Amino acid sequence: MLFSSQLLGLYKPNLGAYRKALDLIDAKAEEVLMVAAHAYDLRAAKDLGMKTIYIHRWTDDIDEDMVEVKNEFDVFLEGMQNLPDAIKKVSGGSQEI
């Protein structure tokens, strides 16, 4: 599911935006997976208990230490080609990435 900040009336990484999205889909944070290309967005999701997949793009997060980012989230990807397998892995499947 995809939510816009306009719909929520809040902007990431405000925790309220994530909480409102969870309320709208009647889900617990532990049941949700967030995929993003910005570490700050994923940190907020992780703080709430969501599973996280980071997609590295050379144009984003240029001030982040990628060694740290690689170990910070459930999955770190270099591009989107392995995203389906990563989703399976994080969702409890045994798929290797």
TIDRENVO-987671 format. One line per field, with one value per residue: residue number from 1; residue in three letters; x, y, z of N, C-alpha, C, O in turn. Coordinates in nm, 3 decimals. Atoms other than C-alpha are relative to their C-alpha. Layout:
REM residues N
k = [NUM:...]
r = [ALA:...]
nxx = [X:...]
nyy = [Y:...]
nzz = [Z:...]
caxx = [X:...]
cayy = [Y:...]
cazz = [Z:...]
cxx = [X:...]
cyy = [Y:...]
czz = [Z:...]
oxx = [X:...]
oyy = [Y:...]
ozz = [Z:...]
***
This chain:
REM residues 97
k = [1:2:3:4:5:6:7:8:9:10:11:12:13:14:15:16:17:18:19:20:21:22:23:24:25:26:27:28:29:30:31:32:33:34:35:36:37:38:39:40:41:42:43:44:45:46:47:48:49:50:51:52:53:54:55:56:57:58:59:60:61:62:63:64:65:66:67:68:69:70:71:72:73:74:75:76:77:78:79:80:81:82:83:84:85:86:87:88:89:90:91:92:93:94:95:96:97]
r = [MET:LEU:PHE:SER:SER:GLN:LEU:LEU:GLY:LEU:TYR:LYS:PRO:ASN:LEU:GLY:ALA:TYR:ARG:LYS:ALA:LEU:ASP:LEU:ILE:ASP:ALA:LYS:ALA:GLU:GLU:VAL:LEU:MET:VAL:ALA:ALA:HIS:ALA:TYR:ASP:LEU:ARG:ALA:ALA:LYS:ASP:LEU:GLY:MET:LYS:THR:ILE:TYR:ILE:HIS:ARG:TRP:THR:ASP:ASP:ILE:ASP:GLU:ASP:MET:VAL:GLU:VAL:LYS:ASN:GLU:PHE:ASP:VAL:PHE:LEU:GLU:GLY:MET:GLN:ASN:LEU:PRO:ASP:ALA:ILE:LYS:LYS:VAL:SER:GLY:GLY:SER:GLN:GLU:ILE]
nxx = [0.084:-0.077:0.071:-0.064:0.000:0.120:0.111:-0.020:-0.010:-0.126:-0.112:-0.106:0.007:0.084:0.059:0.145:0.036:-0.001:0.111:0.126:0.009:0.032:0.141:0.085:0.006:0.028:-0.111:-0.103:-0.128:-0.072:0.059:-0.020:-0.134:-0.021:-0.110:-0.033:-0.136:-0.052:-0.019:0.077:0.137:0.001:-0.029:0.126:0.082:-0.062:0.027:0.137:0.006:0.019:-0.112:-0.052:-0.089:-0.064:-0.045:-0.105:-0.008:-0.121:0.039:0.062:-0.072:-0.144:-0.070:0.012:-0.106:0.067:-0.037:0.096:0.135:0.012:0.025:0.104:0.135:0.018:-0.063:-0.061:-0.006:-0.060:0.097:0.128:0.015:0.020:0.104:0.096:-0.062:-0.019:0.131:0.026:-0.088:0.041:0.135:-0.005:-0.040:-0.139:-0.070:-0.128:-0.015]
nyy = [-0.116:-0.124:-0.116:-0.128:-0.093:-0.084:0.077:0.017:-0.129:0.002:0.034:0.085:0.116:-0.022:0.128:-0.009:0.042:0.147:0.046:-0.024:0.101:0.127:-0.007:0.008:0.139:0.083:0.094:-0.025:-0.029:0.126:0.068:-0.085:-0.013:-0.127:-0.003:-0.141:-0.033:-0.099:0.063:-0.067:0.050:0.136:-0.003:-0.026:0.122:0.102:-0.039:0.043:0.146:0.053:0.060:-0.103:0.030:-0.120:0.009:-0.099:-0.072:-0.083:-0.141:-0.027:0.031:-0.012:-0.030:0.117:0.101:0.118:0.119:0.003:0.020:0.142:0.082:-0.062:0.039:0.144:0.034:-0.108:0.037:-0.091:-0.002:0.066:0.128:0.109:-0.037:0.107:0.099:-0.063:-0.004:0.137:0.028:-0.077:0.044:0.130:0.104:0.042:-0.041:-0.068:-0.116]
nzz = [0.000:0.011:-0.056:0.026:-0.113:0.014:-0.058:-0.143:-0.066:-0.074:0.088:-0.052:-0.088:-0.117:-0.042:0.015:0.136:0.001:-0.085:0.070:0.105:-0.066:-0.040:0.119:0.049:-0.117:-0.013:-0.100:0.065:0.021:0.116:0.117:0.057:0.071:0.097:0.027:0.044:-0.094:-0.131:-0.105:0.005:-0.054:-0.144:-0.068:0.012:-0.086:-0.139:-0.032:0.003:0.136:0.071:0.090:0.113:0.052:0.138:0.020:0.127:-0.008:-0.009:-0.130:-0.124:0.027:-0.125:-0.089:0.003:0.055:-0.078:-0.112:0.054:0.040:-0.119:-0.082:0.039:0.021:0.128:0.076:0.142:0.099:0.108:-0.027:0.069:-0.095:-0.096:-0.030:-0.088:-0.130:-0.065:-0.046:-0.113:-0.117:-0.037:-0.064:0.093:-0.015:0.122:-0.015:0.088]
caxx = [0.000:0.121:0.023:0.092:0.185:-0.103:-0.349:-0.198:-0.153:0.190:0.535:0.797:0.988:0.731:0.623:0.266:0.264:0.353:0.102:-0.176:-0.098:-0.104:-0.440:-0.583:-0.496:-0.571:-0.229:0.036:0.384:0.526:0.299:0.425:0.728:0.860:1.079:1.266:1.576:1.624:1.769:1.591:1.252:1.340:1.478:1.140:0.961:1.208:1.161:0.790:0.869:0.824:1.044:1.268:1.431:1.678:1.731:2.060:2.055:2.376:2.183:2.042:2.182:2.522:2.609:2.525:2.791:2.681:2.874:2.652:2.337:2.404:2.386:2.105:1.805:1.658:1.777:2.010:1.976:2.182:1.887:1.542:1.614:1.618:1.325:1.076:1.320:1.396:1.026:0.991:1.290:1.172:0.817:0.936:1.027:1.357:1.460:1.829:1.919]
cayy = [0.000:0.351:0.660:1.021:1.286:1.491:1.215:1.167:1.537:1.456:1.411:1.140:1.080:1.215:0.909:1.036:0.975:0.610:0.569:0.722:0.489:0.191:0.305:0.342:-0.017:-0.148:-0.307:-0.339:-0.210:-0.564:-0.672:-0.406:-0.381:-0.043:-0.009:0.319:0.481:0.720:0.593:0.858:0.734:0.376:0.468:0.606:0.296:0.070:0.268:0.181:-0.187:-0.218:-0.443:-0.246:-0.277:-0.012:0.042:0.218:0.480:0.666:0.996:0.966:0.956:1.079:1.190:0.850:0.593:0.303:0.051:0.145:0.161:-0.192:-0.325:-0.105:-0.243:-0.588:-0.589:-0.363:-0.371:-0.217:-0.140:-0.293:-0.608:-0.829:-0.660:-0.948:-1.194:-0.948:-0.910:-1.288:-1.310:-1.035:-1.172:-1.502:-1.693:-1.875:-1.707:-1.611:-1.275]
cazz = [0.000:-0.073:0.127:0.039:0.291:0.153:0.247:0.591:0.662:0.806:0.658:0.701:0.917:1.165:1.366:1.348:0.972:1.024:1.308:1.098:0.807:1.044:1.181:0.829:0.741:1.091:1.124:1.391:1.311:1.342:1.055:0.814:0.588:0.475:0.167:0.118:-0.027:0.265:0.590:0.798:0.676:0.763:1.104:1.205:1.073:1.254:1.577:1.559:1.503:1.127:0.918:0.683:0.341:0.233:-0.140:-0.207:-0.480:-0.558:-0.566:-0.213:0.140:0.024:0.378:0.530:0.620:0.398:0.609:0.903:0.691:0.557:0.913:1.038:0.850:0.787:0.425:0.224:-0.156:-0.435:-0.661:-0.692:-0.892:-0.580:-0.405:-0.451:-0.291:-0.011:0.064:0.086:0.320:0.553:0.549:0.689:0.376:0.348:0.023:0.010:-0.134]
cxx = [0.089:-0.085:0.077:-0.005:-0.122:-0.121:0.011:0.000:0.124:0.111:0.099:0.122:-0.077:-0.069:-0.152:-0.047:-0.007:-0.116:-0.134:-0.019:-0.035:-0.146:-0.093:-0.012:-0.024:0.105:0.092:0.132:0.076:-0.050:0.032:0.147:0.009:0.124:0.027:0.145:0.061:0.007:-0.084:-0.146:-0.009:0.029:-0.129:-0.090:0.054:-0.026:-0.140:-0.014:-0.025:0.126:0.043:0.088:0.051:0.046:0.099:-0.008:0.116:-0.032:-0.053:0.092:0.152:0.081:-0.007:0.124:-0.065:0.039:-0.096:-0.141:-0.022:-0.036:-0.118:-0.140:-0.007:0.068:0.055:0.013:0.071:-0.092:-0.121:-0.014:-0.024:-0.110:-0.101:0.057:0.021:-0.130:-0.034:0.083:-0.048:-0.137:-0.002:0.032:0.147:0.086:0.130:0.006:0.144]
cyy = [0.123:0.114:0.126:0.085:0.091:-0.071:-0.006:0.133:0.014:-0.044:-0.093:0.086:0.022:-0.132:0.001:-0.043:-0.152:-0.056:0.017:-0.102:-0.136:-0.003:-0.018:-0.142:-0.100:-0.109:0.042:0.021:-0.128:-0.075:0.071:0.006:0.134:-0.012:0.146:0.013:0.110:-0.063:0.065:-0.044:-0.139:-0.003:0.022:-0.124:-0.109:0.031:-0.041:-0.152:-0.061:-0.070:0.100:-0.057:0.133:-0.026:0.114:0.058:0.098:0.148:0.039:-0.038:0.010:0.032:-0.115:-0.089:-0.131:-0.128:-0.014:-0.028:-0.146:-0.089:0.048:-0.054:-0.150:-0.047:0.128:-0.047:0.108:-0.001:-0.085:-0.140:-0.117:0.028:-0.111:-0.108:0.055:0.005:-0.138:-0.032:0.069:-0.044:-0.140:-0.114:-0.033:0.039:0.071:0.116:0.005]
czz = [0.000:0.053:-0.034:0.127:-0.004:0.062:0.152:0.075:0.085:-0.095:0.070:0.029:0.130:0.037:-0.014:-0.138:-0.008:0.083:-0.071:-0.111:0.059:0.043:-0.120:-0.054:0.112:0.016:0.115:-0.074:-0.034:-0.123:-0.132:-0.039:-0.073:-0.087:-0.032:-0.044:0.087:0.138:0.108:0.000:0.062:0.149:0.079:-0.004:0.092:0.147:0.044:0.000:-0.136:-0.049:-0.107:-0.110:-0.054:-0.143:-0.024:-0.140:0.012:0.014:0.137:0.115:-0.017:0.125:0.100:-0.015:-0.044:0.072:0.118:-0.049:-0.038:0.118:0.083:-0.026:-0.029:-0.129:-0.063:-0.144:-0.081:-0.122:0.034:-0.058:0.095:0.103:0.025:0.094:0.141:0.078:0.054:0.124:0.126:0.050:0.060:-0.092:0.018:-0.119:0.034:-0.096:-0.048]
oxx = [0.198:-0.201:0.200:-0.094:-0.173:-0.200:-0.088:-0.031:0.136:0.084:0.122:0.144:-0.049:-0.140:-0.213:-0.156:-0.099:-0.182:-0.221:-0.130:-0.118:-0.214:-0.194:-0.115:-0.023:0.074:0.097:0.153:0.141:0.019:-0.010:0.236:-0.077:0.229:-0.065:0.227:0.164:-0.094:-0.135:-0.208:-0.103:-0.023:-0.151:-0.151:-0.023:-0.051:-0.163:-0.115:-0.044:0.237:-0.037:0.167:-0.026:0.114:0.062:-0.009:0.127:0.054:-0.071:0.183:0.226:0.202:0.048:0.184:-0.135:-0.038:-0.142:-0.213:-0.131:-0.101:-0.155:-0.225:0.095:0.129:-0.008:0.072:0.057:-0.065:-0.128:-0.116:-0.088:-0.123:-0.134:-0.012:0.005:-0.132:-0.084:0.032:-0.059:-0.167:-0.109:0.040:0.219:0.197:0.131:-0.051:0.180]
oyy = [0.122:0.131:0.126:0.070:0.132:-0.008:0.012:0.138:0.107:-0.106:-0.083:0.184:-0.044:-0.190:-0.104:-0.099:-0.208:-0.152:-0.071:-0.153:-0.208:-0.105:-0.087:-0.180:-0.221:-0.227:0.158:-0.033:-0.135:-0.164:0.026:0.003:0.165:-0.059:0.221:-0.077:0.167:-0.109:-0.004:-0.051:-0.169:-0.090:-0.043:-0.160:-0.178:-0.060:-0.069:-0.205:-0.182:-0.037:0.180:-0.150:0.220:-0.125:0.231:-0.014:0.169:0.226:0.158:-0.120:-0.074:0.011:-0.105:-0.097:-0.195:-0.224:-0.124:-0.108:-0.199:-0.191:-0.016:-0.054:-0.217:-0.153:0.234:-0.153:0.227:-0.072:-0.147:-0.205:-0.215:-0.043:-0.134:-0.153:-0.017:-0.018:-0.151:-0.089:0.007:-0.034:-0.192:-0.229:0.039:-0.010:0.164:0.111:0.095]
ozz = [0.057:0.014:-0.035:0.211:0.100:0.132:0.223:0.194:0.164:-0.198:0.190:-0.042:0.229:-0.046:-0.034:-0.152:-0.069:0.043:-0.063:-0.130:0.004:0.027:-0.111:-0.109:0.090:0.025:0.153:-0.183:-0.138:-0.173:-0.239:0.046:-0.155:-0.043:-0.064:-0.026:0.053:0.192:0.197:0.106:0.136:0.220:0.182:0.096:0.159:0.226:0.162:0.047:-0.148:-0.007:-0.154:-0.087:-0.092:-0.170:-0.022:-0.240:0.112:0.054:0.165:0.100:0.034:0.126:0.210:-0.122:0.035:0.071:0.149:0.011:-0.017:0.100:0.182:0.063:-0.039:-0.132:-0.055:-0.169:-0.054:-0.218:0.140:-0.038:0.055:0.202:0.142:0.185:0.239:0.199:0.166:0.220:0.232:0.169:0.091:-0.048:0.087:-0.135:0.115:-0.205:-0.124]
***
